[in-house]
């Protein structure tokens, strides 16, 4: 059975992420040199990997981002 990459978020980052989800706050997430501004609708596990189900705050475009593929996360508002 293949092993998945372990997410590198600290407990403090997980706390900030969980608070942002509960409070519907915007996040700036960075992946492969691109910044995405999102509002997370849900955090869940798919195939043993954590996934952020989110949408863009202005356009409403939907995103599914695997946490282990992100370069960084920042709560912005």
mmCIF file of the N, C-alpha and C atoms, coordinates in Angstrom:
data_MODEL
# 
_entry.id   MODEL 
# 
loop_
_atom_site.group_PDB 
_atom_site.id 
_atom_site.type_symbol 
_atom_site.label_atom_id 
_atom_site.label_alt_id 
_atom_site.label_comp_id 
_atom_site.label_asym_id 
_atom_site.label_entity_id 
_atom_site.label_seq_id 
_atom_site.pdbx_PDB_ins_code 
_atom_site.Cartn_x 
_atom_site.Cartn_y 
_atom_site.Cartn_z 
_atom_site.occupancy 
_atom_site.B_iso_or_equiv 
_atom_site.pdbx_formal_charge 
_atom_site.auth_seq_id 
_atom_site.auth_comp_id 
_atom_site.auth_asym_id 
_atom_site.auth_atom_id 
_atom_site.pdbx_PDB_model_num 
ATOM 1   N N  . UNK A 1 1  ? 0.857   -1.180 0.000  1.00 0.00 ? 1  UNK A N  1 
ATOM 2   C CA . UNK A 1 1  ? 0.000   0.000  0.000  1.00 0.00 ? 1  UNK A CA 1 
ATOM 3   C C  . UNK A 1 1  ? 0.900   1.240  0.000  1.00 0.00 ? 1  UNK A C  1 
ATOM 4   N N  . UNK A 1 2  ? 0.692   2.179  -0.922 1.00 0.00 ? 2  UNK A N  1 
ATOM 5   C CA . UNK A 1 2  ? 1.551   3.362  -0.969 1.00 0.00 ? 2  UNK A CA 1 
ATOM 6   C C  . UNK A 1 2  ? 1.323   4.271  0.229  1.00 0.00 ? 2  UNK A C  1 
ATOM 7   N N  . UNK A 1 3  ? 2.416   4.882  0.688  1.00 0.00 ? 3  UNK A N  1 
ATOM 8   C CA . UNK A 1 3  ? 2.319   5.826  1.793  1.00 0.00 ? 3  UNK A CA 1 
ATOM 9   C C  . UNK A 1 3  ? 2.208   7.224  1.225  1.00 0.00 ? 3  UNK A C  1 
ATOM 10  N N  . UNK A 1 4  ? 1.400   8.047  1.846  1.00 0.00 ? 4  UNK A N  1 
ATOM 11  C CA . UNK A 1 4  ? 1.219   9.422  1.408  1.00 0.00 ? 4  UNK A CA 1 
ATOM 12  C C  . UNK A 1 4  ? 2.157   10.342 2.164  1.00 0.00 ? 4  UNK A C  1 
ATOM 13  N N  . UNK A 1 5  ? 2.519   11.407 1.548  1.00 0.00 ? 5  UNK A N  1 
ATOM 14  C CA . UNK A 1 5  ? 3.374   12.412 2.166  1.00 0.00 ? 5  UNK A CA 1 
ATOM 15  C C  . UNK A 1 5  ? 2.666   12.998 3.390  1.00 0.00 ? 5  UNK A C  1 
ATOM 16  N N  . UNK A 1 6  ? 3.398   13.129 4.475  1.00 0.00 ? 6  UNK A N  1 
ATOM 17  C CA . UNK A 1 6  ? 2.832   13.683 5.700  1.00 0.00 ? 6  UNK A CA 1 
ATOM 18  C C  . UNK A 1 6  ? 2.843   15.204 5.608  1.00 0.00 ? 6  UNK A C  1 
ATOM 19  N N  . UNK A 1 7  ? 1.733   15.798 5.959  1.00 0.00 ? 7  UNK A N  1 
ATOM 20  C CA . UNK A 1 7  ? 1.611   17.246 5.930  1.00 0.00 ? 7  UNK A CA 1 
ATOM 21  C C  . UNK A 1 7  ? 2.570   17.881 6.921  1.00 0.00 ? 7  UNK A C  1 
ATOM 22  N N  . UNK A 1 8  ? 3.130   19.018 6.556  1.00 0.00 ? 8  UNK A N  1 
ATOM 23  C CA . UNK A 1 8  ? 4.135   19.678 7.370  1.00 0.00 ? 8  UNK A CA 1 
ATOM 24  C C  . UNK A 1 8  ? 3.590   20.888 8.128  1.00 0.00 ? 8  UNK A C  1 
ATOM 25  N N  . UNK A 1 9  ? 2.306   20.936 8.426  1.00 0.00 ? 9  UNK A N  1 
ATOM 26  C CA . UNK A 1 9  ? 1.760   22.039 9.211  1.00 0.00 ? 9  UNK A CA 1 
ATOM 27  C C  . UNK A 1 9  ? 2.057   21.817 10.688 1.00 0.00 ? 9  UNK A C  1 
ATOM 28  N N  . UNK A 1 10 ? 2.350   22.896 11.371 1.00 0.00 ? 10 UNK A N  1 
ATOM 29  C CA . UNK A 1 10 ? 2.581   22.834 12.811 1.00 0.00 ? 10 UNK A CA 1 
ATOM 30  C C  . UNK A 1 10 ? 1.240   22.849 13.540 1.00 0.00 ? 10 UNK A C  1 
ATOM 31  N N  . UNK A 1 11 ? 1.221   22.486 14.820 1.00 0.00 ? 11 UNK A N  1 
ATOM 32  C CA . UNK A 1 11 ? -0.028  22.596 15.579 1.00 0.00 ? 11 UNK A CA 1 
ATOM 33  C C  . UNK A 1 11 ? -0.594  24.021 15.567 1.00 0.00 ? 11 UNK A C  1 
ATOM 34  N N  . UNK A 1 12 ? 0.267   25.025 15.609 1.00 0.00 ? 12 UNK A N  1 
ATOM 35  C CA . UNK A 1 12 ? -0.188  26.421 15.561 1.00 0.00 ? 12 UNK A CA 1 
ATOM 36  C C  . UNK A 1 12 ? -0.850  26.726 14.222 1.00 0.00 ? 12 UNK A C  1 
ATOM 37  N N  . UNK A 1 13 ? -0.267  26.217 13.129 1.00 0.00 ? 13 UNK A N  1 
ATOM 38  C CA . UNK A 1 13 ? -0.865  26.430 11.812 1.00 0.00 ? 13 UNK A CA 1 
ATOM 39  C C  . UNK A 1 13 ? -2.208  25.713 11.685 1.00 0.00 ? 13 UNK A C  1 
ATOM 40  N N  . UNK A 1 14 ? -2.309  24.496 12.249 1.00 0.00 ? 14 UNK A N  1 
ATOM 41  C CA . UNK A 1 14 ? -3.593  23.792 12.234 1.00 0.00 ? 14 UNK A CA 1 
ATOM 42  C C  . UNK A 1 14 ? -4.643  24.562 13.030 1.00 0.00 ? 14 UNK A C  1 
ATOM 43  N N  . UNK A 1 15 ? -4.262  25.109 14.184 1.00 0.00 ? 15 UNK A N  1 
ATOM 44  C CA . UNK A 1 15 ? -5.195  25.911 14.980 1.00 0.00 ? 15 UNK A CA 1 
ATOM 45  C C  . UNK A 1 15 ? -5.688  27.113 14.187 1.00 0.00 ? 15 UNK A C  1 
ATOM 46  N N  . UNK A 1 16 ? -4.764  27.811 13.512 1.00 0.00 ? 16 UNK A N  1 
ATOM 47  C CA . UNK A 1 16 ? -5.138  28.982 12.709 1.00 0.00 ? 16 UNK A CA 1 
ATOM 48  C C  . UNK A 1 16 ? -6.048  28.574 11.557 1.00 0.00 ? 16 UNK A C  1 
ATOM 49  N N  . UNK A 1 17 ? -5.750  27.448 10.921 1.00 0.00 ? 17 UNK A N  1 
ATOM 50  C CA . UNK A 1 17 ? -6.579  26.951 9.825  1.00 0.00 ? 17 UNK A CA 1 
ATOM 51  C C  . UNK A 1 17 ? -7.980  26.607 10.315 1.00 0.00 ? 17 UNK A C  1 
ATOM 52  N N  . UNK A 1 18 ? -8.068  25.908 11.432 1.00 0.00 ? 18 UNK A N  1 
ATOM 53  C CA . UNK A 1 18 ? -9.370  25.544 11.984 1.00 0.00 ? 18 UNK A CA 1 
ATOM 54  C C  . UNK A 1 18 ? -10.178 26.766 12.385 1.00 0.00 ? 18 UNK A C  1 
ATOM 55  N N  . UNK A 1 19 ? -9.528  27.768 12.976 1.00 0.00 ? 19 UNK A N  1 
ATOM 56  C CA . UNK A 1 19 ? -10.225 29.011 13.336 1.00 0.00 ? 19 UNK A CA 1 
ATOM 57  C C  . UNK A 1 19 ? -10.718 29.734 12.089 1.00 0.00 ? 19 UNK A C  1 
ATOM 58  N N  . UNK A 1 20 ? -9.891  29.767 11.040 1.00 0.00 ? 20 UNK A N  1 
ATOM 59  C CA . UNK A 1 20 ? -10.282 30.423 9.786  1.00 0.00 ? 20 UNK A CA 1 
ATOM 60  C C  . UNK A 1 20 ? -11.490 29.729 9.164  1.00 0.00 ? 20 UNK A C  1 
ATOM 61  N N  . UNK A 1 21 ? -11.520 28.396 9.220  1.00 0.00 ? 21 UNK A N  1 
ATOM 62  C CA . UNK A 1 21 ? -12.657 27.659 8.675  1.00 0.00 ? 21 UNK A CA 1 
ATOM 63  C C  . UNK A 1 21 ? -13.916 27.970 9.479  1.00 0.00 ? 21 UNK A C  1 
ATOM 64  N N  . UNK A 1 22 ? -13.815 27.913 10.796 1.00 0.00 ? 22 UNK A N  1 
ATOM 65  C CA . UNK A 1 22 ? -14.976 28.168 11.659 1.00 0.00 ? 22 UNK A CA 1 
ATOM 66  C C  . UNK A 1 22 ? -15.501 29.595 11.517 1.00 0.00 ? 22 UNK A C  1 
ATOM 67  N N  . UNK A 1 23 ? -14.590 30.556 11.352 1.00 0.00 ? 23 UNK A N  1 
ATOM 68  C CA . UNK A 1 23 ? -14.974 31.973 11.268 1.00 0.00 ? 23 UNK A CA 1 
ATOM 69  C C  . UNK A 1 23 ? -15.213 32.449 9.838  1.00 0.00 ? 23 UNK A C  1 
ATOM 70  N N  . UNK A 1 24 ? -15.046 31.529 8.843  1.00 0.00 ? 24 UNK A N  1 
ATOM 71  C CA . UNK A 1 24 ? -15.231 31.872 7.424  1.00 0.00 ? 24 UNK A CA 1 
ATOM 72  C C  . UNK A 1 24 ? -14.291 32.998 6.997  1.00 0.00 ? 24 UNK A C  1 
ATOM 73  N N  . UNK A 1 25 ? -13.048 32.954 7.473  1.00 0.00 ? 25 UNK A N  1 
ATOM 74  C CA . UNK A 1 25 ? -12.049 33.968 7.133  1.00 0.00 ? 25 UNK A CA 1 
ATOM 75  C C  . UNK A 1 25 ? -11.283 33.549 5.883  1.00 0.00 ? 25 UNK A C  1 
ATOM 76  N N  . UNK A 1 26 ? -10.748 34.552 5.200  1.00 0.00 ? 26 UNK A N  1 
ATOM 77  C CA . UNK A 1 26 ? -9.989  34.288 3.982  1.00 0.00 ? 26 UNK A CA 1 
ATOM 78  C C  . UNK A 1 26 ? -8.604  33.732 4.310  1.00 0.00 ? 26 UNK A C  1 
ATOM 79  N N  . UNK A 1 27 ? -8.134  32.864 3.423  1.00 0.00 ? 27 UNK A N  1 
ATOM 80  C CA . UNK A 1 27 ? -6.789  32.319 3.518  1.00 0.00 ? 27 UNK A CA 1 
ATOM 81  C C  . UNK A 1 27 ? -6.046  32.636 2.232  1.00 0.00 ? 27 UNK A C  1 
ATOM 82  N N  . UNK A 1 28 ? -4.773  32.916 2.370  1.00 0.00 ? 28 UNK A N  1 
ATOM 83  C CA . UNK A 1 28 ? -3.880  32.954 1.221  1.00 0.00 ? 28 UNK A CA 1 
ATOM 84  C C  . UNK A 1 28 ? -3.111  31.642 1.276  1.00 0.00 ? 28 UNK A C  1 
ATOM 85  N N  . UNK A 1 29 ? -3.252  30.837 0.241  1.00 0.00 ? 29 UNK A N  1 
ATOM 86  C CA . UNK A 1 29 ? -2.503  29.594 0.170  1.00 0.00 ? 29 UNK A CA 1 
ATOM 87  C C  . UNK A 1 29 ? -1.563  29.680 -1.025 1.00 0.00 ? 29 UNK A C  1 
ATOM 88  N N  . UNK A 1 30 ? -0.402  29.099 -0.867 1.00 0.00 ? 30 UNK A N  1 
ATOM 89  C CA . UNK A 1 30 ? 0.631   29.158 -1.886 1.00 0.00 ? 30 UNK A CA 1 
ATOM 90  C C  . UNK A 1 30 ? 0.933   27.746 -2.361 1.00 0.00 ? 30 UNK A C  1 
ATOM 91  N N  . UNK A 1 31 ? 0.887   27.581 -3.682 1.00 0.00 ? 31 UNK A N  1 
ATOM 92  C CA . UNK A 1 31 ? 1.140   26.270 -4.276 1.00 0.00 ? 31 UNK A CA 1 
ATOM 93  C C  . UNK A 1 31 ? 1.860   26.467 -5.599 1.00 0.00 ? 31 UNK A C  1 
ATOM 94  N N  . UNK A 1 32 ? 3.036   25.883 -5.697 1.00 0.00 ? 32 UNK A N  1 
ATOM 95  C CA . UNK A 1 32 ? 3.837   25.929 -6.931 1.00 0.00 ? 32 UNK A CA 1 
ATOM 96  C C  . UNK A 1 32 ? 4.016   27.347 -7.457 1.00 0.00 ? 32 UNK A C  1 
ATOM 97  N N  . UNK A 1 33 ? 4.288   28.284 -6.550 1.00 0.00 ? 33 UNK A N  1 
ATOM 98  C CA . UNK A 1 33 ? 4.561   29.661 -6.935 1.00 0.00 ? 33 UNK A CA 1 
ATOM 99  C C  . UNK A 1 33 ? 3.346   30.521 -7.200 1.00 0.00 ? 33 UNK A C  1 
ATOM 100 N N  . UNK A 1 34 ? 2.154   29.982 -6.990 1.00 0.00 ? 34 UNK A N  1 
ATOM 101 C CA . UNK A 1 34 ? 0.925   30.737 -7.214 1.00 0.00 ? 34 UNK A CA 1 
ATOM 102 C C  . UNK A 1 34 ? 0.219   30.956 -5.885 1.00 0.00 ? 34 UNK A C  1 
ATOM 103 N N  . UNK A 1 35 ? -0.280  32.171 -5.701 1.00 0.00 ? 35 UNK A N  1 
ATOM 104 C CA . UNK A 1 35 ? -1.062  32.482 -4.503 1.00 0.00 ? 35 UNK A CA 1 
ATOM 105 C C  . UNK A 1 35 ? -2.535  32.370 -4.843 1.00 0.00 ? 35 UNK A C  1 
ATOM 106 N N  . UNK A 1 36 ? -3.278  31.672 -4.001 1.00 0.00 ? 36 UNK A N  1 
ATOM 107 C CA . UNK A 1 36 ? -4.720  31.552 -4.140 1.00 0.00 ? 36 UNK A CA 1 
ATOM 108 C C  . UNK A 1 36 ? -5.366  32.188 -2.925 1.00 0.00 ? 36 UNK A C  1 
ATOM 109 N N  . UNK A 1 37 ? -6.322  33.061 -3.139 1.00 0.00 ? 37 UNK A N  1 
ATOM 110 C CA . UNK A 1 37 ? -7.095  33.644 -2.058 1.00 0.00 ? 37 UNK A CA 1 
ATOM 111 C C  . UNK A 1 37 ? -8.391  32.845 -1.996 1.00 0.00 ? 37 UNK A C  1 
ATOM 112 N N  . UNK A 1 38 ? -8.648  32.207 -0.868 1.00 0.00 ? 38 UNK A N  1 
ATOM 113 C CA . UNK A 1 38 ? -9.801  31.309 -0.761 1.00 0.00 ? 38 UNK A CA 1 
ATOM 114 C C  . UNK A 1 38 ? -10.519 31.483 0.568  1.00 0.00 ? 38 UNK A C  1 
ATOM 115 N N  . UNK A 1 39 ? -11.725 30.954 0.598  1.00 0.00 ? 39 UNK A N  1 
ATOM 116 C CA . UNK A 1 39 ? -12.465 30.755 1.844  1.00 0.00 ? 39 UNK A CA 1 
ATOM 117 C C  . UNK A 1 39 ? -12.735 29.258 1.907  1.00 0.00 ? 39 UNK A C  1 
ATOM 118 N N  . UNK A 1 40 ? -12.283 28.632 2.975  1.00 0.00 ? 40 UNK A N  1 
ATOM 119 C CA . UNK A 1 40 ? -12.410 27.173 3.097  1.00 0.00 ? 40 UNK A CA 1 
ATOM 120 C C  . UNK A 1 40 ? -13.812 26.821 3.565  1.00 0.00 ? 40 UNK A C  1 
ATOM 121 N N  . UNK A 1 41 ? -14.438 25.921 2.830  1.00 0.00 ? 41 UNK A N  1 
ATOM 122 C CA . UNK A 1 41 ? -15.767 25.434 3.190  1.00 0.00 ? 41 UNK A CA 1 
ATOM 123 C C  . UNK A 1 41 ? -15.692 24.177 4.044  1.00 0.00 ? 41 UNK A C  1 
ATOM 124 N N  . UNK A 1 42 ? -14.615 23.426 3.836  1.00 0.00 ? 42 UNK A N  1 
ATOM 125 C CA . UNK A 1 42 ? -14.539 22.132 4.500  1.00 0.00 ? 42 UNK A CA 1 
ATOM 126 C C  . UNK A 1 42 ? -13.108 21.606 4.448  1.00 0.00 ? 42 UNK A C  1 
ATOM 127 N N  . UNK A 1 43 ? -12.694 20.936 5.501  1.00 0.00 ? 43 UNK A N  1 
ATOM 128 C CA . UNK A 1 43 ? -11.421 20.216 5.559  1.00 0.00 ? 43 UNK A CA 1 
ATOM 129 C C  . UNK A 1 43 ? -11.778 18.753 5.795  1.00 0.00 ? 43 UNK A C  1 
ATOM 130 N N  . UNK A 1 44 ? -11.313 17.868 4.907  1.00 0.00 ? 44 UNK A N  1 
ATOM 131 C CA . UNK A 1 44 ? -11.615 16.452 5.080  1.00 0.00 ? 44 UNK A CA 1 
ATOM 132 C C  . UNK A 1 44 ? -10.471 15.613 4.535  1.00 0.00 ? 44 UNK A C  1 
ATOM 133 N N  . UNK A 1 45 ? -10.589 14.314 4.702  1.00 0.00 ? 45 UNK A N  1 
ATOM 134 C CA . UNK A 1 45 ? -9.560  13.383 4.248  1.00 0.00 ? 45 UNK A CA 1 
ATOM 135 C C  . UNK A 1 45 ? -10.111 12.562 3.091  1.00 0.00 ? 45 UNK A C  1 
ATOM 136 N N  . UNK A 1 46 ? -9.331  12.512 2.010  1.00 0.00 ? 46 UNK A N  1 
ATOM 137 C CA . UNK A 1 46 ? -9.665  11.705 0.840  1.00 0.00 ? 46 UNK A CA 1 
ATOM 138 C C  . UNK A 1 46 ? -8.442  10.871 0.481  1.00 0.00 ? 46 UNK A C  1 
ATOM 139 N N  . UNK A 1 47 ? -8.603  9.575  0.430  1.00 0.00 ? 47 UNK A N  1 
ATOM 140 C CA . UNK A 1 47 ? -7.479  8.706  0.082  1.00 0.00 ? 47 UNK A CA 1 
ATOM 141 C C  . UNK A 1 47 ? -6.292  8.862  1.011  1.00 0.00 ? 47 UNK A C  1 
ATOM 142 N N  . UNK A 1 48 ? -6.556  9.158  2.281  1.00 0.00 ? 48 UNK A N  1 
ATOM 143 C CA . UNK A 1 48 ? -5.496  9.319  3.263  1.00 0.00 ? 48 UNK A CA 1 
ATOM 144 C C  . UNK A 1 48 ? -4.809  10.678 3.229  1.00 0.00 ? 48 UNK A C  1 
ATOM 145 N N  . UNK A 1 49 ? -5.331  11.609 2.440  1.00 0.00 ? 49 UNK A N  1 
ATOM 146 C CA . UNK A 1 49 ? -4.743  12.951 2.322  1.00 0.00 ? 49 UNK A CA 1 
ATOM 147 C C  . UNK A 1 49 ? -5.768  14.003 2.724  1.00 0.00 ? 49 UNK A C  1 
ATOM 148 N N  . UNK A 1 50 ? -5.286  15.050 3.406  1.00 0.00 ? 50 UNK A N  1 
ATOM 149 C CA . UNK A 1 50 ? -6.163  16.136 3.826  1.00 0.00 ? 50 UNK A CA 1 
ATOM 150 C C  . UNK A 1 50 ? -6.426  17.076 2.653  1.00 0.00 ? 50 UNK A C  1 
ATOM 151 N N  . UNK A 1 51 ? -7.693  17.428 2.473  1.00 0.00 ? 51 UNK A N  1 
ATOM 152 C CA . UNK A 1 51 ? -8.108  18.262 1.359  1.00 0.00 ? 51 UNK A CA 1 
ATOM 153 C C  . UNK A 1 51 ? -8.876  19.465 1.881  1.00 0.00 ? 51 UNK A C  1 
ATOM 154 N N  . UNK A 1 52 ? -8.544  20.646 1.342  1.00 0.00 ? 52 UNK A N  1 
ATOM 155 C CA . UNK A 1 52 ? -9.317  21.858 1.603  1.00 0.00 ? 52 UNK A CA 1 
ATOM 156 C C  . UNK A 1 52 ? -10.304 22.013 0.455  1.00 0.00 ? 52 UNK A C  1 
ATOM 157 N N  . UNK A 1 53 ? -11.592 21.963 0.760  1.00 0.00 ? 53 UNK A N  1 
ATOM 158 C CA . UNK A 1 53 ? -12.626 22.293 -0.218 1.00 0.00 ? 53 UNK A CA 1 
ATOM 159 C C  . UNK A 1 53 ? -12.938 23.759 0.025  1.00 0.00 ? 53 UNK A C  1 
ATOM 160 N N  . UNK A 1 54 ? -12.756 24.591 -0.990 1.00 0.00 ? 54 UNK A N  1 
ATOM 161 C CA . UNK A 1 54 ? -12.832 26.037 -0.789 1.00 0.00 ? 54 UNK A CA 1 
ATOM 162 C C  . UNK A 1 54 ? -13.448 26.714 -2.000 1.00 0.00 ? 54 UNK A C  1 
ATOM 163 N N  . UNK A 1 55 ? -13.661 28.024 -1.853 1.00 0.00 ? 55 UNK A N  1 
ATOM 164 C CA . UNK A 1 55 ? -14.126 28.825 -2.986 1.00 0.00 ? 55 UNK A CA 1 
ATOM 165 C C  . UNK A 1 55 ? -13.439 30.183 -2.963 1.00 0.00 ? 55 UNK A C  1 
ATOM 166 N N  . UNK A 1 56 ? -13.371 30.803 -4.125 1.00 0.00 ? 56 UNK A N  1 
ATOM 167 C CA . UNK A 1 56 ? -12.800 32.148 -4.247 1.00 0.00 ? 56 UNK A CA 1 
ATOM 168 C C  . UNK A 1 56 ? -13.822 33.128 -3.670 1.00 0.00 ? 56 UNK A C  1 
ATOM 169 N N  . UNK A 1 57 ? -13.398 34.078 -2.827 1.00 0.00 ? 57 UNK A N  1 
ATOM 170 C CA . UNK A 1 57 ? -14.352 34.965 -2.159 1.00 0.00 ? 57 UNK A CA 1 
ATOM 171 C C  . UNK A 1 57 ? -15.117 35.901 -3.095 1.00 0.00 ? 57 UNK A C  1 
ATOM 172 N N  . UNK A 1 58 ? -14.587 36.198 -4.267 1.00 0.00 ? 58 UNK A N  1 
ATOM 173 C CA . UNK A 1 58 ? -15.262 37.125 -5.179 1.00 0.00 ? 58 UNK A CA 1 
ATOM 174 C C  . UNK A 1 58 ? -16.026 36.403 -6.284 1.00 0.00 ? 58 UNK A C  1 
ATOM 175 N N  . UNK A 1 59 ? -15.367 35.443 -6.930 1.00 0.00 ? 59 UNK A N  1 
ATOM 176 C CA . UNK A 1 59 ? -15.981 34.776 -8.081 1.00 0.00 ? 59 UNK A CA 1 
ATOM 177 C C  . UNK A 1 59 ? -16.815 33.559 -7.705 1.00 0.00 ? 59 UNK A C  1 
ATOM 178 N N  . UNK A 1 60 ? -16.533 32.968 -6.545 1.00 0.00 ? 60 UNK A N  1 
ATOM 179 C CA . UNK A 1 60 ? -17.232 31.761 -6.134 1.00 0.00 ? 60 UNK A CA 1 
ATOM 180 C C  . UNK A 1 60 ? -16.680 30.491 -6.758 1.00 0.00 ? 60 UNK A C  1 
ATOM 181 N N  . UNK A 1 61 ? -15.606 30.601 -7.564 1.00 0.00 ? 61 UNK A N  1 
ATOM 182 C CA . UNK A 1 61 ? -14.992 29.419 -8.167 1.00 0.00 ? 61 UNK A CA 1 
ATOM 183 C C  . UNK A 1 61 ? -14.565 28.433 -7.088 1.00 0.00 ? 61 UNK A C  1 
ATOM 184 N N  . UNK A 1 62 ? -14.831 27.149 -7.324 1.00 0.00 ? 62 UNK A N  1 
ATOM 185 C CA . UNK A 1 62 ? -14.517 26.109 -6.347 1.00 0.00 ? 62 UNK A CA 1 
ATOM 186 C C  . UNK A 1 62 ? -13.087 25.606 -6.513 1.00 0.00 ? 62 UNK A C  1 
ATOM 187 N N  . UNK A 1 63 ? -12.463 25.251 -5.393 1.00 0.00 ? 63 UNK A N  1 
ATOM 188 C CA . UNK A 1 63 ? -11.108 24.707 -5.363 1.00 0.00 ? 63 UNK A CA 1 
ATOM 189 C C  . UNK A 1 63 ? -11.085 23.483 -4.467 1.00 0.00 ? 63 UNK A C  1 
ATOM 190 N N  . UNK A 1 64 ? -10.285 22.507 -4.851 1.00 0.00 ? 64 UNK A N  1 
ATOM 191 C CA . UNK A 1 64 ? -9.935  21.383 -3.987 1.00 0.00 ? 64 UNK A CA 1 
ATOM 192 C C  . UNK A 1 64 ? -8.417  21.368 -3.946 1.00 0.00 ? 64 UNK A C  1 
ATOM 193 N N  . UNK A 1 65 ? -7.862  21.617 -2.767 1.00 0.00 ? 65 UNK A N  1 
ATOM 194 C CA . UNK A 1 65 ? -6.412  21.702 -2.620 1.00 0.00 ? 65 UNK A CA 1 
ATOM 195 C C  . UNK A 1 65 ? -5.948  20.716 -1.556 1.00 0.00 ? 65 UNK A C  1 
ATOM 196 N N  . UNK A 1 66 ? -5.001  19.860 -1.936 1.00 0.00 ? 66 UNK A N  1 
ATOM 197 C CA . UNK A 1 66 ? -4.417  18.933 -0.974 1.00 0.00 ? 66 UNK A CA 1 
ATOM 198 C C  . UNK A 1 66 ? -3.408  19.686 -0.118 1.00 0.00 ? 66 UNK A C  1 
ATOM 199 N N  . UNK A 1 67 ? -3.529  19.567 1.193  1.00 0.00 ? 67 UNK A N  1 
ATOM 200 C CA . UNK A 1 67 ? -2.643  20.296 2.099  1.00 0.00 ? 67 UNK A CA 1 
ATOM 201 C C  . UNK A 1 67 ? -1.187  19.911 1.875  1.00 0.00 ? 67 UNK A C  1 
ATOM 202 N N  . UNK A 1 68 ? -0.917  18.631 1.584  1.00 0.00 ? 68 UNK A N  1 
ATOM 203 C CA . UNK A 1 68 ? 0.479   18.220 1.416  1.00 0.00 ? 68 UNK A CA 1 
ATOM 204 C C  . UNK A 1 68 ? 1.118   18.750 0.128  1.00 0.00 ? 68 UNK A C  1 
ATOM 205 N N  . UNK A 1 69 ? 0.347   19.419 -0.732 1.00 0.00 ? 69 UNK A N  1 
ATOM 206 C CA . UNK A 1 69 ? 0.892   20.031 -1.942 1.00 0.00 ? 69 UNK A CA 1 
ATOM 207 C C  . UNK A 1 69 ? 1.114   21.542 -1.777 1.00 0.00 ? 69 UNK A C  1 
ATOM 208 N N  . UNK A 1 70 ? 0.703   22.088 -0.642 1.00 0.00 ? 70 UNK A N  1 
ATOM 209 C CA . UNK A 1 70 ? 0.817   23.534 -0.428 1.00 0.00 ? 70 UNK A CA 1 
ATOM 210 C C  . UNK A 1 70 ? 2.195   23.905 0.081  1.00 0.00 ? 70 UNK A C  1 
ATOM 211 N N  . UNK A 1 71 ? 2.647   25.079 -0.366 1.00 0.00 ? 71 UNK A N  1 
ATOM 212 C CA . UNK A 1 71 ? 3.933   25.613 0.101  1.00 0.00 ? 71 UNK A CA 1 
ATOM 213 C C  . UNK A 1 71 ? 3.746   26.470 1.351  1.00 0.00 ? 71 UNK A C  1 
ATOM 214 N N  . UNK A 1 72 ? 2.552   26.999 1.570  1.00 0.00 ? 72 UNK A N  1 
ATOM 215 C CA . UNK A 1 72 ? 2.296   27.830 2.729  1.00 0.00 ? 72 UNK A CA 1 
ATOM 216 C C  . UNK A 1 72 ? 0.840   28.220 2.845  1.00 0.00 ? 72 UNK A C  1 
ATOM 217 N N  . UNK A 1 73 ? 0.454   28.589 4.052  1.00 0.00 ? 73 UNK A N  1 
ATOM 218 C CA . UNK A 1 73 ? -0.912  29.022 4.354  1.00 0.00 ? 73 UNK A CA 1 
ATOM 219 C C  . UNK A 1 73 ? -0.825  30.224 5.263  1.00 0.00 ? 73 UNK A C  1 
ATOM 220 N N  . UNK A 1 74 ? -1.637  31.249 4.964  1.00 0.00 ? 74 UNK A N  1 
ATOM 221 C CA . UNK A 1 74 ? -1.655  32.445 5.798  1.00 0.00 ? 74 UNK A CA 1 
ATOM 222 C C  . UNK A 1 74 ? -3.089  32.949 5.930  1.00 0.00 ? 74 UNK A C  1 
ATOM 223 N N  . UNK A 1 75 ? -3.556  33.132 7.163  1.00 0.00 ? 75 UNK A N  1 
ATOM 224 C CA . UNK A 1 75 ? -4.879  33.697 7.405  1.00 0.00 ? 75 UNK A CA 1 
ATOM 225 C C  . UNK A 1 75 ? -4.775  35.197 7.188  1.00 0.00 ? 75 UNK A C  1 
ATOM 226 N N  . UNK A 1 76 ? -5.655  35.752 6.322  1.00 0.00 ? 76 UNK A N  1 
ATOM 227 C CA . UNK A 1 76 ? -5.547  37.159 5.981  1.00 0.00 ? 76 UNK A CA 1 
ATOM 228 C C  . UNK A 1 76 ? -6.753  37.995 6.384  1.00 0.00 ? 76 UNK A C  1 
ATOM 229 N N  . UNK A 1 77 ? -7.823  37.438 6.746  1.00 0.00 ? 77 UNK A N  1 
ATOM 230 C CA . UNK A 1 77 ? -8.942  38.286 7.130  1.00 0.00 ? 77 UNK A CA 1 
ATOM 231 C C  . UNK A 1 77 ? -10.214 37.584 7.369  1.00 0.00 ? 77 UNK A C  1 
# 
